[in-house]
Amino acid sequence: MTAPVRVLVCDDQALIRTGFSTIIGAQPDMEVVGECGDGRAAVDLAREVDPDVVVMDVRMPVLDGIAATRLLAGAGVPDPVKVLVVTTFNLDEYVYEALRAGASGFLLKDAPPAQLLQGIRTVASGAALLAPEVTRQLVGRFAARIRPAEEVAETQLAPRELEVLRLIAEGLSNSEIAAALVISQETVKTYVSRILTKLDLRDRVQAVVYAYRRGLVT
């Protein structure tokens, strides 16, 4: 029997926390391992209970959700935790900052319960919650701000892998990449897996952010 997905719920509103926990805890394949009301508590509790997914609000006291996400899932974190950001604020800036901080997905609080549960399952599986083309639009809008001034040599990737990474960042699906390069979808999946492994990225969302930061896509 597969172990349930261990979820930590972090929101400064007790009613929302309780609602999320009730919905999540009622699923046979999920378990709520903790609740907290601020970002600092989220970081401390996550390190204590080791959840599979943290459901994280953005605007919270002590430490906001973006900063807490960066401490749990950002660059250089030894054992990053998968974070699903859930907020009432549908602003590109928040979505971008959440992804930039290391979040694996983003949902609005008015999403139906089924979407929240599917989001948790998606993030727990190691996949990204946002469609590549949506991520591309968001990151592309902030590309000039996030791209480093200096050129970064992409010596880690083979030419074909670099080509696939650029197509991922342009918002193409695996089937579209396969058609563009005249290769099978299985071959594309292999390339994507190699890219994520070589660059130490968790999912396609991070691959898109990486490509824009390195100036591989304009």
C-alpha positions in Angstrom: 0.0 0.0 0.0 1.3 3.4 -1.0 2.1 5.8 1.9 -0.2 8.8 2.1 1.0 12.2 1.0 2.1 14.1 4.2 0.8 17.7 4.1 1.6 20.7 6.2 -1.0 23.5 6.0 0.2 27.1 6.6 -2.2 30.0 6.6 -2.7 32.9 9.1 -6.5 32.6 9.0 -7.6 29.8 11.4 -10.9 29.2 9.5 -9.0 28.6 6.2 -6.4 26.4 7.9 -9.2 24.3 9.4 -11.1 24.1 6.1 -8.0 23.0 4.2 -7.0 20.5 6.8 -10.5 19.0 6.9 -10.6 18.6 3.1 -7.1 17.2 2.9 -7.5 14.9 6.0 -10.6 13.3 4.5 -8.7 11.9 1.6 -7.5 8.3 2.0 -4.2 9.1 0.2 -3.4 12.2 2.3 -2.4 13.0 5.9 -2.2 16.4 7.6 1.0 16.3 9.6 0.8 19.9 11.0 -0.8 23.4 10.8 0.7 26.8 11.5 -0.2 30.5 11.1 3.0 32.2 10.0 6.0 31.6 7.7 8.6 31.2 10.4 6.5 28.5 12.1 6.1 26.8 8.7 9.8 26.6 8.2 10.4 25.3 11.7 7.6 22.8 11.6 8.5 21.6 8.1 12.0 20.8 9.3 10.5 18.9 12.3 7.7 16.8 10.6 9.3 16.5 7.1 6.1 16.8 5.0 5.8 15.8 1.3 4.0 19.0 0.5 3.5 22.4 2.2 0.4 24.3 1.4 1.6 27.9 1.8 -0.3 31.2 2.0 1.5 34.3 0.8 0.6 37.1 3.1 1.4 36.1 6.7 2.9 37.7 9.8 6.5 37.1 11.1 7.7 35.7 7.8 5.6 35.9 4.5 5.0 32.8 2.4 7.4 33.8 -0.3 10.3 34.1 2.1 9.3 30.9 3.9 9.2 29.1 0.5 12.7 30.3 -0.3 14.0 28.9 2.9 12.2 25.5 2.3 12.6 25.1 -1.4 15.0 27.8 -2.8 18.3 27.5 -4.4 20.9 25.9 -2.2 18.5 24.3 0.2 20.0 20.8 1.0 16.7 18.9 1.2 14.1 21.1 -0.5 10.4 20.6 0.4 7.7 20.8 -2.3 5.6 23.9 -1.8 2.1 24.6 -3.2 1.4 28.3 -2.8 -2.3 29.1 -2.3 -3.4 32.7 -2.1 -6.3 35.1 -2.6 -4.1 37.4 -4.6 -4.2 36.7 -8.4 -1.3 39.0 -9.2 1.5 38.0 -11.6 4.1 39.4 -9.2 3.0 36.9 -6.5 3.0 34.0 -8.9 6.4 34.9 -10.3 7.9 35.5 -6.9 6.5 32.2 -5.6 8.0 30.2 -8.5 11.2 32.1 -8.3 11.4 31.2 -4.6 11.2 27.5 -5.4 7.5 26.7 -5.3 6.3 23.9 -7.5 2.8 25.3 -8.0 0.3 28.1 -7.5 -3.4 28.0 -6.8 -6.0 30.6 -5.8 -8.0 30.1 -2.6 -11.3 30.2 -4.5 -10.4 27.1 -6.4 -12.7 24.2 -5.8 -11.6 21.6 -3.3 -11.0 19.0 -6.0 -8.5 21.4 -7.7 -6.7 21.9 -4.4 -6.4 18.1 -3.8 -5.3 17.5 -7.4 -2.7 20.3 -7.0 -1.3 18.6 -3.9 -1.1 15.2 -5.7 0.5 16.8 -8.7 3.2 18.6 -6.7 3.8 15.6 -4.5 4.5 13.5 -7.6 7.3 15.9 -8.6 5.4 17.5 -11.4 4.7 21.2 -11.9 1.2 22.6 -11.3 1.3 25.4 -13.8 1.2 24.6 -17.5 4.5 25.5 -19.3 2.9 28.2 -21.4 1.4 29.9 -18.4 4.8 29.8 -16.6 6.4 31.1 -19.8 4.1 34.1 -19.9 4.7 34.9 -16.2 8.5 34.5 -16.2 8.8 36.1 -19.6 7.2 39.2 -18.3 9.9 39.5 -15.6 12.8 38.2 -17.8 14.7 41.4 -18.0 14.7 41.8 -14.3 15.8 38.3 -13.4 18.4 37.5 -16.1 21.9 37.9 -14.8 24.0 40.7 -16.5 26.9 38.3 -17.2 26.7 35.4 -19.7 26.6 32.0 -18.2 28.2 29.1 -20.2 25.8 26.1 -20.5 28.6 23.5 -20.5 26.5 20.9 -18.5 24.1 20.2 -21.3 24.6 18.5 -24.7 23.5 20.6 -27.7 20.3 18.5 -28.2 19.5 18.9 -24.4 20.0 22.6 -24.7 17.6 22.7 -27.7 15.0 20.8 -25.7 15.4 23.2 -22.7 14.8 26.2 -25.0 11.6 24.6 -26.4 10.4 23.8 -22.8 10.9 27.4 -21.9 9.0 28.5 -25.0 6.0 26.7 -23.6 6.0 23.6 -25.8 4.5 20.3 -24.6 6.4 17.0 -25.0 4.3 16.2 -28.1 5.0 19.6 -29.6 8.7 19.2 -28.9 8.7 15.8 -30.4 7.1 17.2 -33.6 9.5 20.1 -33.8 12.6 17.9 -33.5 11.1 14.9 -35.4 11.7 12.5 -32.5 9.4 10.3 -30.3 7.7 11.5 -27.2 9.6 8.9 -25.2 12.9 10.4 -26.4 11.7 13.8 -25.4 10.8 12.5 -21.9 14.3 11.1 -21.7 15.8 14.4 -22.6 13.6 16.3 -20.1 14.6 13.9 -17.3 18.3 14.3 -18.2 18.0 18.1 -18.2 16.3 18.2 -14.8 18.9 15.8 -13.3 21.9 17.6 -14.8 20.7 21.0 -13.7 19.4 19.8 -10.3 15.9 21.1 -11.1 12.7 19.6 -9.7 10.3 20.2 -12.6 9.5 22.0 -15.8 8.5 25.2 -13.9 12.1 25.5 -12.6 13.4 24.6 -16.0 11.6 27.6 -17.5 12.8 29.9 -14.8 16.4 28.6 -15.3 16.3 29.2 -19.0 15.1 32.8 -18.6 17.6 33.5 -15.9 20.4 32.2 -18.1 19.2 34.3 -21.1 18.6 31.1 -23.2 15.2 32.5 -24.2 14.2 36.1 -24.9 
